[in-house]
Amino acid sequence: MYLETDRLILRPWRESDAEECYKYAKDPRIGPMCGWSIHTSIEDSRRIIREVLSVPETYAIVLKGTKLPIGSIDLHRRDLAERDDEAELGYWIGGPYWGRGFAPEAARELLRHAFEDLDLKRVLCGYYAGNERSKRISEKLGFRYRRTIENAFVPQMNETRKEYVSCLTKEEWLSVQQRSALYDRS
């Protein structure tokens, strides 16, 4: 499946994306903050694309202008989601692209897909203590704080962290869409 925004294409990861993936996933400011180890080589990124990123509802965030991936976004049921009608949103963007609105843009389209195409009732979003960028993005998207997990186990890092969990229901999302449509008409 391919999803599209004004500046981005969300598409499945390809093994041929390994070099671009490695370029950003080797950055120690990204993986550890998201709960995964930095990538150690292009071959490591290729393996992760094959074994981790090549699953349903996981997308490379690709710039339309270059056709190259700059990050990743997904809906998954591994951690926080407990029901069939909900999923967790996860995302990361390469450091050179921070502060340009790419993560919220990609997430808005994936949330549209989640609520309209997949008919999910709620989407959860978690971030670890200290990850202020993810906190701000989730707030921009309309997520509301739900709870704190004091000792969340982070398997890829083999440690526990404080995790903040936010949620966006389909009704809340629809309300945001209606307000945006009214704003766009004025």
mmCIF file of the C-alpha atoms, coordinates in Angstrom:
data_MODEL
# 
_entry.id   MODEL 
# 
loop_
_atom_site.group_PDB 
_atom_site.id 
_atom_site.type_symbol 
_atom_site.label_atom_id 
_atom_site.label_alt_id 
_atom_site.label_comp_id 
_atom_site.label_asym_id 
_atom_site.label_entity_id 
_atom_site.label_seq_id 
_atom_site.pdbx_PDB_ins_code 
_atom_site.Cartn_x 
_atom_site.Cartn_y 
_atom_site.Cartn_z 
_atom_site.occupancy 
_atom_site.B_iso_or_equiv 
_atom_site.pdbx_formal_charge 
_atom_site.auth_seq_id 
_atom_site.auth_comp_id 
_atom_site.auth_asym_id 
_atom_site.auth_atom_id 
_atom_site.pdbx_PDB_model_num 
ATOM 1   C CA . MET A 1 1   ? 0.000   0.000  0.000  1.00 0.00 ? 1   MET A CA 1 
ATOM 2   C CA . TYR A 1 2   ? 1.110   3.522  -0.796 1.00 0.00 ? 2   TYR A CA 1 
ATOM 3   C CA . LEU A 1 3   ? -0.146  6.603  1.045  1.00 0.00 ? 3   LEU A CA 1 
ATOM 4   C CA . GLU A 1 4   ? 0.575   10.157 -0.039 1.00 0.00 ? 4   GLU A CA 1 
ATOM 5   C CA . THR A 1 5   ? 0.717   13.694 1.353  1.00 0.00 ? 5   THR A CA 1 
ATOM 6   C CA . ASP A 1 6   ? 1.727   16.975 -0.271 1.00 0.00 ? 6   ASP A CA 1 
ATOM 7   C CA . ARG A 1 7   ? 5.451   16.323 0.265  1.00 0.00 ? 7   ARG A CA 1 
ATOM 8   C CA . LEU A 1 8   ? 5.685   12.642 1.172  1.00 0.00 ? 8   LEU A CA 1 
ATOM 9   C CA . ILE A 1 9   ? 4.995   9.119  0.014  1.00 0.00 ? 9   ILE A CA 1 
ATOM 10  C CA . LEU A 1 10  ? 4.513   6.409  2.626  1.00 0.00 ? 10  LEU A CA 1 
ATOM 11  C CA . ARG A 1 11  ? 5.423   3.072  1.096  1.00 0.00 ? 11  ARG A CA 1 
ATOM 12  C CA . PRO A 1 12  ? 6.731   -0.324 2.160  1.00 0.00 ? 12  PRO A CA 1 
ATOM 13  C CA . TRP A 1 13  ? 10.422  -0.542 2.958  1.00 0.00 ? 13  TRP A CA 1 
ATOM 14  C CA . ARG A 1 14  ? 12.673  -2.199 0.352  1.00 0.00 ? 14  ARG A CA 1 
ATOM 15  C CA . GLU A 1 15  ? 16.022  -3.867 0.910  1.00 0.00 ? 15  GLU A CA 1 
ATOM 16  C CA . SER A 1 16  ? 17.408  -1.374 -1.610 1.00 0.00 ? 16  SER A CA 1 
ATOM 17  C CA . ASP A 1 17  ? 16.622  1.350  0.990  1.00 0.00 ? 17  ASP A CA 1 
ATOM 18  C CA . ALA A 1 18  ? 19.329  -0.013 3.308  1.00 0.00 ? 18  ALA A CA 1 
ATOM 19  C CA . GLU A 1 19  ? 21.908  2.687  2.558  1.00 0.00 ? 19  GLU A CA 1 
ATOM 20  C CA . GLU A 1 20  ? 19.451  5.537  3.212  1.00 0.00 ? 20  GLU A CA 1 
ATOM 21  C CA . CYS A 1 21  ? 18.079  3.797  6.300  1.00 0.00 ? 21  CYS A CA 1 
ATOM 22  C CA . TYR A 1 22  ? 21.591  3.373  7.692  1.00 0.00 ? 22  TYR A CA 1 
ATOM 23  C CA . LYS A 1 23  ? 22.447  7.024  6.976  1.00 0.00 ? 23  LYS A CA 1 
ATOM 24  C CA . TYR A 1 24  ? 19.841  8.099  9.575  1.00 0.00 ? 24  TYR A CA 1 
ATOM 25  C CA . ALA A 1 25  ? 19.476  5.044  11.848 1.00 0.00 ? 25  ALA A CA 1 
ATOM 26  C CA . LYS A 1 26  ? 23.176  5.132  12.807 1.00 0.00 ? 26  LYS A CA 1 
ATOM 27  C CA . ASP A 1 27  ? 22.546  8.497  14.503 1.00 0.00 ? 27  ASP A CA 1 
ATOM 28  C CA . PRO A 1 28  ? 22.732  7.928  18.294 1.00 0.00 ? 28  PRO A CA 1 
ATOM 29  C CA . ARG A 1 29  ? 20.079  10.635 18.812 1.00 0.00 ? 29  ARG A CA 1 
ATOM 30  C CA . ILE A 1 30  ? 17.398  8.544  17.094 1.00 0.00 ? 30  ILE A CA 1 
ATOM 31  C CA . GLY A 1 31  ? 17.329  4.808  17.846 1.00 0.00 ? 31  GLY A CA 1 
ATOM 32  C CA . PRO A 1 32  ? 18.086  4.851  21.569 1.00 0.00 ? 32  PRO A CA 1 
ATOM 33  C CA . MET A 1 33  ? 15.510  7.602  22.153 1.00 0.00 ? 33  MET A CA 1 
ATOM 34  C CA . CYS A 1 34  ? 12.939  5.433  20.328 1.00 0.00 ? 34  CYS A CA 1 
ATOM 35  C CA . GLY A 1 35  ? 13.943  2.248  22.147 1.00 0.00 ? 35  GLY A CA 1 
ATOM 36  C CA . TRP A 1 36  ? 16.140  0.516  19.591 1.00 0.00 ? 36  TRP A CA 1 
ATOM 37  C CA . SER A 1 37  ? 19.882  0.175  19.061 1.00 0.00 ? 37  SER A CA 1 
ATOM 38  C CA . ILE A 1 38  ? 21.695  2.284  16.507 1.00 0.00 ? 38  ILE A CA 1 
ATOM 39  C CA . HIS A 1 39  ? 22.331  0.535  13.202 1.00 0.00 ? 39  HIS A CA 1 
ATOM 40  C CA . THR A 1 40  ? 25.943  -0.544 12.847 1.00 0.00 ? 40  THR A CA 1 
ATOM 41  C CA . SER A 1 41  ? 26.268  -0.989 9.071  1.00 0.00 ? 41  SER A CA 1 
ATOM 42  C CA . ILE A 1 42  ? 24.363  -0.924 5.806  1.00 0.00 ? 42  ILE A CA 1 
ATOM 43  C CA . GLU A 1 43  ? 24.035  -4.695 6.098  1.00 0.00 ? 43  GLU A CA 1 
ATOM 44  C CA . ASP A 1 44  ? 22.578  -4.278 9.601  1.00 0.00 ? 44  ASP A CA 1 
ATOM 45  C CA . SER A 1 45  ? 19.992  -1.866 8.168  1.00 0.00 ? 45  SER A CA 1 
ATOM 46  C CA . ARG A 1 46  ? 19.246  -4.328 5.351  1.00 0.00 ? 46  ARG A CA 1 
ATOM 47  C CA . ARG A 1 47  ? 18.649  -7.089 7.924  1.00 0.00 ? 47  ARG A CA 1 
ATOM 48  C CA . ILE A 1 48  ? 16.381  -4.817 9.989  1.00 0.00 ? 48  ILE A CA 1 
ATOM 49  C CA . ILE A 1 49  ? 14.417  -3.870 6.878  1.00 0.00 ? 49  ILE A CA 1 
ATOM 50  C CA . ARG A 1 50  ? 13.958  -7.588 6.136  1.00 0.00 ? 50  ARG A CA 1 
ATOM 51  C CA . GLU A 1 51  ? 13.201  -8.751 9.687  1.00 0.00 ? 51  GLU A CA 1 
ATOM 52  C CA . VAL A 1 52  ? 11.555  -5.754 11.393 1.00 0.00 ? 52  VAL A CA 1 
ATOM 53  C CA . LEU A 1 53  ? 10.349  -3.153 8.920  1.00 0.00 ? 53  LEU A CA 1 
ATOM 54  C CA . SER A 1 54  ? 8.859   -5.463 6.280  1.00 0.00 ? 54  SER A CA 1 
ATOM 55  C CA . VAL A 1 55  ? 5.607   -6.024 8.121  1.00 0.00 ? 55  VAL A CA 1 
ATOM 56  C CA . PRO A 1 56  ? 2.091   -4.767 7.389  1.00 0.00 ? 56  PRO A CA 1 
ATOM 57  C CA . GLU A 1 57  ? 1.372   -1.127 8.210  1.00 0.00 ? 57  GLU A CA 1 
ATOM 58  C CA . THR A 1 58  ? 5.063   -0.162 8.389  1.00 0.00 ? 58  THR A CA 1 
ATOM 59  C CA . TYR A 1 59  ? 6.120   2.480  5.905  1.00 0.00 ? 59  TYR A CA 1 
ATOM 60  C CA . ALA A 1 60  ? 9.241   4.252  4.736  1.00 0.00 ? 60  ALA A CA 1 
ATOM 61  C CA . ILE A 1 61  ? 8.663   8.025  4.834  1.00 0.00 ? 61  ILE A CA 1 
ATOM 62  C CA . VAL A 1 62  ? 9.878   9.080  1.380  1.00 0.00 ? 62  VAL A CA 1 
ATOM 63  C CA . LEU A 1 63  ? 10.416  12.624 0.127  1.00 0.00 ? 63  LEU A CA 1 
ATOM 64  C CA . LYS A 1 64  ? 8.586   13.118 -3.167 1.00 0.00 ? 64  LYS A CA 1 
ATOM 65  C CA . GLY A 1 65  ? 11.372  15.342 -4.493 1.00 0.00 ? 65  GLY A CA 1 
ATOM 66  C CA . THR A 1 66  ? 14.180  12.809 -4.015 1.00 0.00 ? 66  THR A CA 1 
ATOM 67  C CA . LYS A 1 67  ? 12.219  9.508  -3.863 1.00 0.00 ? 67  LYS A CA 1 
ATOM 68  C CA . LEU A 1 68  ? 14.482  8.569  -0.923 1.00 0.00 ? 68  LEU A CA 1 
ATOM 69  C CA . PRO A 1 69  ? 13.418  7.510  2.595  1.00 0.00 ? 69  PRO A CA 1 
ATOM 70  C CA . ILE A 1 70  ? 14.058  9.916  5.467  1.00 0.00 ? 70  ILE A CA 1 
ATOM 71  C CA . GLY A 1 71  ? 12.377  7.959  8.263  1.00 0.00 ? 71  GLY A CA 1 
ATOM 72  C CA . SER A 1 72  ? 9.826   5.360  9.202  1.00 0.00 ? 72  SER A CA 1 
ATOM 73  C CA . ILE A 1 73  ? 6.261   5.260  10.514 1.00 0.00 ? 73  ILE A CA 1 
ATOM 74  C CA . ASP A 1 74  ? 4.019   2.405  11.520 1.00 0.00 ? 74  ASP A CA 1 
ATOM 75  C CA . LEU A 1 75  ? 0.865   1.194  13.180 1.00 0.00 ? 75  LEU A CA 1 
ATOM 76  C CA . HIS A 1 76  ? 1.576   -1.870 15.298 1.00 0.00 ? 76  HIS A CA 1 
ATOM 77  C CA . ARG A 1 77  ? 0.108   -4.013 18.043 1.00 0.00 ? 77  ARG A CA 1 
ATOM 78  C CA . ARG A 1 78  ? 3.333   -5.087 19.775 1.00 0.00 ? 78  ARG A CA 1 
ATOM 79  C CA . ASP A 1 79  ? 3.379   -2.986 22.915 1.00 0.00 ? 79  ASP A CA 1 
ATOM 80  C CA . LEU A 1 80  ? 0.559   -0.727 24.074 1.00 0.00 ? 80  LEU A CA 1 
ATOM 81  C CA . ALA A 1 81  ? -2.385  -1.806 21.900 1.00 0.00 ? 81  ALA A CA 1 
ATOM 82  C CA . GLU A 1 82  ? -4.502  -4.421 23.639 1.00 0.00 ? 82  GLU A CA 1 
ATOM 83  C CA . ARG A 1 83  ? -7.634  -4.684 21.474 1.00 0.00 ? 83  ARG A CA 1 
ATOM 84  C CA . ASP A 1 84  ? -8.267  -5.571 17.836 1.00 0.00 ? 84  ASP A CA 1 
ATOM 85  C CA . ASP A 1 85  ? -9.716  -2.120 17.134 1.00 0.00 ? 85  ASP A CA 1 
ATOM 86  C CA . GLU A 1 86  ? -6.639  -0.183 18.258 1.00 0.00 ? 86  GLU A CA 1 
ATOM 87  C CA . ALA A 1 87  ? -2.980  0.181  17.323 1.00 0.00 ? 87  ALA A CA 1 
ATOM 88  C CA . GLU A 1 88  ? 0.108   2.045  18.423 1.00 0.00 ? 88  GLU A CA 1 
ATOM 89  C CA . LEU A 1 89  ? 1.684   4.742  16.278 1.00 0.00 ? 89  LEU A CA 1 
ATOM 90  C CA . GLY A 1 90  ? 5.470   4.765  16.044 1.00 0.00 ? 90  GLY A CA 1 
ATOM 91  C CA . TYR A 1 91  ? 7.715   7.015  13.961 1.00 0.00 ? 91  TYR A CA 1 
ATOM 92  C CA . TRP A 1 92  ? 11.194  8.436  13.523 1.00 0.00 ? 92  TRP A CA 1 
ATOM 93  C CA . ILE A 1 93  ? 12.712  10.979 11.146 1.00 0.00 ? 93  ILE A CA 1 
ATOM 94  C CA . GLY A 1 94  ? 16.372  11.388 10.184 1.00 0.00 ? 94  GLY A CA 1 
ATOM 95  C CA . GLY A 1 95  ? 18.116  14.216 12.061 1.00 0.00 ? 95  GLY A CA 1 
ATOM 96  C CA . PRO A 1 96  ? 18.703  16.459 9.011  1.00 0.00 ? 96  PRO A CA 1 
ATOM 97  C CA . TYR A 1 97  ? 14.915  16.592 8.527  1.00 0.00 ? 97  TYR A CA 1 
ATOM 98  C CA . TRP A 1 98  ? 13.923  17.489 12.083 1.00 0.00 ? 98  TRP A CA 1 
ATOM 99  C CA . GLY A 1 99  ? 11.869  20.614 12.564 1.00 0.00 ? 99  GLY A CA 1 
ATOM 100 C CA . ARG A 1 100 ? 10.385  20.643 9.056  1.00 0.00 ? 100 ARG A CA 1 
ATOM 101 C CA . GLY A 1 101 ? 7.025   19.086 9.934  1.00 0.00 ? 101 GLY A CA 1 
ATOM 102 C CA . PHE A 1 102 ? 7.616   15.771 8.163  1.00 0.00 ? 102 PHE A CA 1 
ATOM 103 C CA . ALA A 1 103 ? 6.723   13.548 11.141 1.00 0.00 ? 103 ALA A CA 1 
ATOM 104 C CA . PRO A 1 104 ? 3.361   15.256 11.816 1.00 0.00 ? 104 PRO A CA 1 
ATOM 105 C CA . GLU A 1 105 ? 2.585   15.276 8.085  1.00 0.00 ? 105 GLU A CA 1 
ATOM 106 C CA . ALA A 1 106 ? 3.255   11.548 7.750  1.00 0.00 ? 106 ALA A CA 1 
ATOM 107 C CA . ALA A 1 107 ? 1.428   10.785 10.996 1.00 0.00 ? 107 ALA A CA 1 
ATOM 108 C CA . ARG A 1 108 ? -1.679  12.727 9.945  1.00 0.00 ? 108 ARG A CA 1 
ATOM 109 C CA . GLU A 1 109 ? -1.945  10.589 6.818  1.00 0.00 ? 109 GLU A CA 1 
ATOM 110 C CA . LEU A 1 110 ? -1.349  7.368  8.725  1.00 0.00 ? 110 LEU A CA 1 
ATOM 111 C CA . LEU A 1 111 ? -3.993  8.374  11.277 1.00 0.00 ? 111 LEU A CA 1 
ATOM 112 C CA . ARG A 1 112 ? -6.429  9.056  8.419  1.00 0.00 ? 112 ARG A CA 1 
ATOM 113 C CA . HIS A 1 113 ? -5.663  5.576  7.108  1.00 0.00 ? 113 HIS A CA 1 
ATOM 114 C CA . ALA A 1 114 ? -6.062  4.068  10.595 1.00 0.00 ? 114 ALA A CA 1 
ATOM 115 C CA . PHE A 1 115 ? -9.462  5.597  11.242 1.00 0.00 ? 115 PHE A CA 1 
ATOM 116 C CA . GLU A 1 116 ? -10.959 5.641  7.748  1.00 0.00 ? 116 GLU A CA 1 
ATOM 117 C CA . ASP A 1 117 ? -9.487  2.602  5.982  1.00 0.00 ? 117 ASP A CA 1 
ATOM 118 C CA . LEU A 1 118 ? -8.727  0.269  8.901  1.00 0.00 ? 118 LEU A CA 1 
ATOM 119 C CA . ASP A 1 119 ? -11.699 1.469  10.997 1.00 0.00 ? 119 ASP A CA 1 
ATOM 120 C CA . LEU A 1 120 ? -9.668  1.553  14.205 1.00 0.00 ? 120 LEU A CA 1 
ATOM 121 C CA . LYS A 1 121 ? -11.387 3.077  17.236 1.00 0.00 ? 121 LYS A CA 1 
ATOM 122 C CA . ARG A 1 122 ? -8.268  4.464  18.906 1.00 0.00 ? 122 ARG A CA 1 
ATOM 123 C CA . VAL A 1 123 ? -4.555  4.889  18.331 1.00 0.00 ? 123 VAL A CA 1 
ATOM 124 C CA . LEU A 1 124 ? -2.042  4.991  21.153 1.00 0.00 ? 124 LEU A CA 1 
ATOM 125 C CA . CYS A 1 125 ? 1.294   6.761  21.102 1.00 0.00 ? 125 CYS A CA 1 
ATOM 126 C CA . GLY A 1 126 ? 4.063   6.242  23.634 1.00 0.00 ? 126 GLY A CA 1 
ATOM 127 C CA . TYR A 1 127 ? 7.289   8.110  24.188 1.00 0.00 ? 127 TYR A CA 1 
ATOM 128 C CA . TYR A 1 128 ? 10.061  7.687  26.712 1.00 0.00 ? 128 TYR A CA 1 
ATOM 129 C CA . ALA A 1 129 ? 11.035  10.295 29.297 1.00 0.00 ? 129 ALA A CA 1 
ATOM 130 C CA . GLY A 1 130 ? 13.319  12.860 27.692 1.00 0.00 ? 130 GLY A CA 1 
ATOM 131 C CA . ASN A 1 131 ? 11.946  12.476 24.163 1.00 0.00 ? 131 ASN A CA 1 
ATOM 132 C CA . GLU A 1 132 ? 10.452  15.960 23.960 1.00 0.00 ? 132 GLU A CA 1 
ATOM 133 C CA . ARG A 1 133 ? 10.251  15.901 20.151 1.00 0.00 ? 133 ARG A CA 1 
ATOM 134 C CA . SER A 1 134 ? 7.894   12.924 20.192 1.00 0.00 ? 134 SER A CA 1 
ATOM 135 C CA . LYS A 1 135 ? 5.867   14.495 22.980 1.00 0.00 ? 135 LYS A CA 1 
ATOM 136 C CA . ARG A 1 136 ? 5.373   17.703 20.953 1.00 0.00 ? 136 ARG A CA 1 
ATOM 137 C CA . ILE A 1 137 ? 4.466   15.786 17.803 1.00 0.00 ? 137 ILE A CA 1 
ATOM 138 C CA . SER A 1 138 ? 1.865   13.669 19.602 1.00 0.00 ? 138 SER A CA 1 
ATOM 139 C CA . GLU A 1 139 ? 0.340   16.818 21.121 1.00 0.00 ? 139 GLU A CA 1 
ATOM 140 C CA . LYS A 1 140 ? 0.220   18.520 17.675 1.00 0.00 ? 140 LYS A CA 1 
ATOM 141 C CA . LEU A 1 141 ? -1.654  15.497 16.366 1.00 0.00 ? 141 LEU A CA 1 
ATOM 142 C CA . GLY A 1 142 ? -4.295  15.763 19.097 1.00 0.00 ? 142 GLY A CA 1 
ATOM 143 C CA . PHE A 1 143 ? -3.191  12.869 21.294 1.00 0.00 ? 143 PHE A CA 1 
ATOM 144 C CA . ARG A 1 144 ? -4.128  13.227 24.961 1.00 0.00 ? 144 ARG A CA 1 
ATOM 145 C CA . TYR A 1 145 ? -2.069  11.975 27.866 1.00 0.00 ? 145 TYR A CA 1 
ATOM 146 C CA . ARG A 1 146 ? -3.532  8.795  29.409 1.00 0.00 ? 146 ARG A CA 1 
ATOM 147 C CA . ARG A 1 147 ? -0.985  7.275  31.769 1.00 0.00 ? 147 ARG A CA 1 
ATOM 148 C CA . THR A 1 148 ? 2.641   6.834  32.799 1.00 0.00 ? 148 THR A CA 1 
ATOM 149 C CA . ILE A 1 149 ? 4.371   3.472  32.916 1.00 0.00 ? 149 ILE A CA 1 
ATOM 150 C CA . GLU A 1 150 ? 7.134   3.911  35.489 1.00 0.00 ? 150 GLU A CA 1 
ATOM 151 C CA . ASN A 1 151 ? 9.157   0.801  34.603 1.00 0.00 ? 151 ASN A CA 1 
ATOM 152 C CA . ALA A 1 152 ? 8.426   0.011  30.965 1.00 0.00 ? 152 ALA A CA 1 
ATOM 153 C CA . PHE A 1 153 ? 10.735  -2.734 29.736 1.00 0.00 ? 153 PHE A CA 1 
ATOM 154 C CA . VAL A 1 154 ? 12.551  -1.823 26.506 1.00 0.00 ? 154 VAL A CA 1 
ATOM 155 C CA . PRO A 1 155 ? 13.574  -5.221 25.087 1.00 0.00 ? 155 PRO A CA 1 
ATOM 156 C CA . GLN A 1 156 ? 15.939  -4.018 22.348 1.00 0.00 ? 156 GLN A CA 1 
ATOM 157 C CA . MET A 1 157 ? 17.846  -1.940 24.891 1.00 0.00 ? 157 MET A CA 1 
ATOM 158 C CA . ASN A 1 158 ? 17.458  -4.486 27.740 1.00 0.00 ? 158 ASN A CA 1 
ATOM 159 C CA . GLU A 1 159 ? 16.476  -1.772 30.216 1.00 0.00 ? 159 GLU A CA 1 
ATOM 160 C CA . THR A 1 160 ? 13.481  -0.153 31.842 1.00 0.00 ? 160 THR A CA 1 
ATOM 161 C CA . ARG A 1 161 ? 12.374  3.433  31.290 1.00 0.00 ? 161 ARG A CA 1 
ATOM 162 C CA . LYS A 1 162 ? 9.576   5.775  32.174 1.00 0.00 ? 162 LYS A CA 1 
ATOM 163 C CA . GLU A 1 163 ? 7.068   5.803  29.305 1.00 0.00 ? 163 GLU A CA 1 
ATOM 164 C CA . TYR A 1 164 ? 4.247   8.257  28.745 1.00 0.00 ? 164 TYR A CA 1 
ATOM 165 C CA . VAL A 1 165 ? 1.193   6.955  26.915 1.00 0.00 ? 165 VAL A CA 1 
ATOM 166 C CA . SER A 1 166 ? -1.201  9.154  24.970 1.00 0.00 ? 166 SER A CA 1 
ATOM 167 C CA . CYS A 1 167 ? -4.308  8.239  23.019 1.00 0.00 ? 167 CYS A CA 1 
ATOM 168 C CA . LEU A 1 168 ? -6.385  9.591  20.148 1.00 0.00 ? 168 LEU A CA 1 
ATOM 169 C CA . THR A 1 169 ? -9.864  8.156  19.627 1.00 0.00 ? 169 THR A CA 1 
ATOM 170 C CA . LYS A 1 170 ? -11.644 8.106  16.299 1.00 0.00 ? 170 LYS A CA 1 
ATOM 171 C CA . GLU A 1 171 ? -14.192 10.596 17.667 1.00 0.00 ? 171 GLU A CA 1 
ATOM 172 C CA . GLU A 1 172 ? -11.422 12.984 18.774 1.00 0.00 ? 172 GLU A CA 1 
ATOM 173 C CA . TRP A 1 173 ? -9.739  12.627 15.384 1.00 0.00 ? 173 TRP A CA 1 
ATOM 174 C CA . LEU A 1 174 ? -13.011 13.351 13.559 1.00 0.00 ? 174 LEU A CA 1 
ATOM 175 C CA . SER A 1 175 ? -13.500 16.440 15.710 1.00 0.00 ? 175 SER A CA 1 
ATOM 176 C CA . VAL A 1 176 ? -10.011 17.698 14.800 1.00 0.00 ? 176 VAL A CA 1 
ATOM 177 C CA . GLN A 1 177 ? -10.758 17.053 11.099 1.00 0.00 ? 177 GLN A CA 1 
ATOM 178 C CA . GLN A 1 178 ? -14.021 19.004 11.298 1.00 0.00 ? 178 GLN A CA 1 
ATOM 179 C CA . ARG A 1 179 ? -12.327 21.954 13.011 1.00 0.00 ? 179 ARG A CA 1 
ATOM 180 C CA . SER A 1 180 ? -9.571  21.918 10.367 1.00 0.00 ? 180 SER A CA 1 
ATOM 181 C CA . ALA A 1 181 ? -12.139 21.888 7.555  1.00 0.00 ? 181 ALA A CA 1 
ATOM 182 C CA . LEU A 1 182 ? -13.914 24.890 9.098  1.00 0.00 ? 182 LEU A CA 1 
ATOM 183 C CA . TYR A 1 183 ? -10.608 26.721 9.497  1.00 0.00 ? 183 TYR A CA 1 
ATOM 184 C CA . ASP A 1 184 ? -9.630  25.956 5.890  1.00 0.00 ? 184 ASP A CA 1 
ATOM 185 C CA . ARG A 1 185 ? -12.892 27.463 4.591  1.00 0.00 ? 185 ARG A CA 1 
ATOM 186 C CA . SER A 1 186 ? -12.450 30.760 6.440  1.00 0.00 ? 186 SER A CA 1 
# 
